[in-house]
Amino acid sequence: MIFETVDKFAPTLPAFRAIMGLDLGDKTIGVAVSDGMRGIATPLNTVKRKKFGVDAAALLDIMQERELAGIVLGLPRNMDGTEGPRCQSTRAFARNLTKLTDLPITFWDERLSTVAAERALLEADTSRKRRAEVIDHVAASYILQGALDRMRQLASETDA
């Protein structure tokens, strides 16, 4: 099932299970996962894109291995908030993924996530070669962390 917002996605998740964040690129998919308490996003790896079936199989393996509860896809909106071809591609990926898994899926506005990841890697004095290797899954962790922070905010509003 696809939820347009984290606000609708969060209540569907079982407690104490991690979720996955994905940064979909043309050539790679950055993968990050949360801890079971859904407090911290950690970069996991980068999947080299081949075709949807192969990409999905790699992601499904991670989902099963880690017993994940849901998926957050970075939605690459334009800077003015409009949606272009990359958003359509991400939404199509989500629709196709729902045919292979029952896990709930939502989107998170990923504007500037790669810029933030690049800045963090530069501040960490990461070599150019290493940055190229890790940028996608570090960007995925920024996407996932944004969604986790929103979920924590929703929970605190509910508790208040």
N, C-alpha and C positions, 0 to 999 in steps of 0.2 A: 504494500500500500504506500502511496506517495502522499506526503503531507507538504503543503506549500510553505508552511512556517514551522519553526522550532517550537513555537507555542502550542501547536496542535500535535506535533510529533512527540514531545517530551512525556505527556501523560500515558502514551501507549507503551512505554518502555518498562520492562520488568526491573525491579530494584537490583542493585549490586552486580550489574553486568556491563561490560565495556561496550563502547560503540566505536565505529570506524569513521574516519574522515578521508575523503578522496579529493585530490586536485587533478582533474582530467585535463591532460594536454593532448596535443596532436600526436606526439611521439611517445609520451610516457604517462603513467598514472602515479602520482605521489600518494602514498598510503601512510596514515597515522592512526594510532589507536589511543583510547583513553584507558585510565585505570578503572577498576570496578566501581569505585565511588564517583566516577565521572568528574574528577576535579582537574586532572592534568592530561593534556594531549602530548603524546610522544611520537616523534617521527619513527616510522617502521622501515619502509623500503620503497623502492620505485619499481613499478612493473613496466617493462618495455612493451609498448602497444604493438599488437600484431593484427588480429581481427577480433571482433566482439566476443566470439565464443571462447577464444584462447584467453583473452583478457579477463572475461567473467569467470572462467574456471580458476584462474590464479587468485582472484578476489574471493571466490567461494571457498577455496581451500583455507584462506586466512580466516574467513568468517567462522568456518566450522572448527578449525584448530583452536581458536580463541574464544569460541562460544559467545560471539558478539550478539548484542541486542538490537542494533540499528545502524544505519548508514547516513552520514552527512556528506552531501556532494557540494563542492564549491560551485556557485553559480556565477559565471564570469560576465556580470553586467557591464555595460559601458559606463564611463565615468559620470554620465548624466542620468544614470539609473535605468536607461532603456535596455531592452534585450535584443541582441543581434544573433547572427548565425551560431556563435559559440554557445550561447544559452540554449538555442534550439537543439544543438548537438548533445548538450548535457542532459536536457529533458528527455531526449530520445534514448540516451544511455540508461537513464533511470527507468523509463517505461520498459525497456528490454530486460533490465535486471529484475524487475518485479515478476517477470515470467519464470525466473530461475530461483527466487528466494522469497520467503514470506516475511523477511525482516522489513520493518518500516524504513522508509527513505524520506529524507527531507533535504532542503537546500539551504545554503548559507551564502550570503553575498560575499564573494571573495575579492572584491576590488581591493587592490594594493597588498594582498597577501604575499605575492611573490616579491614585491618591493620590500615588505617588512622582513621576509625571510632572507633576502639578499643582504639587507642592512645588518641583520643579526649575525650573519655569517662573516661579513666584512669586519664587524666589531670584534668577532672572535678570532680574527686574523687567519681565516681559513683560506687555503691556497685556491687559486682560480680553478685548478683541476678538481679539487675536492668539492668546491662550491657547485660545479657543474654536475657532480655525482649525486649530491644530496639536496639540491635546491627544491626539487619537486616534493619530496616527502617532508621537508621542513615547511614548505608552503602549506601542505596538507595539515600539518600540526597547527598552523596559525588558523586555518579554516575551522578545524575541529575545536580548538580552544575558544574561538569566538562563540560557537554554538554551545559549548559547555558552560561558558560564563553566562550566556543568556538563560540556560536551563537552571543554573544556580540562582539567578536573579528571580526567575519565575517561582522557584521553590520557596525562596525567602518571602516573596509577596503572598504566597498561599499560606505560609505559616504565620504571617503577621495578623 
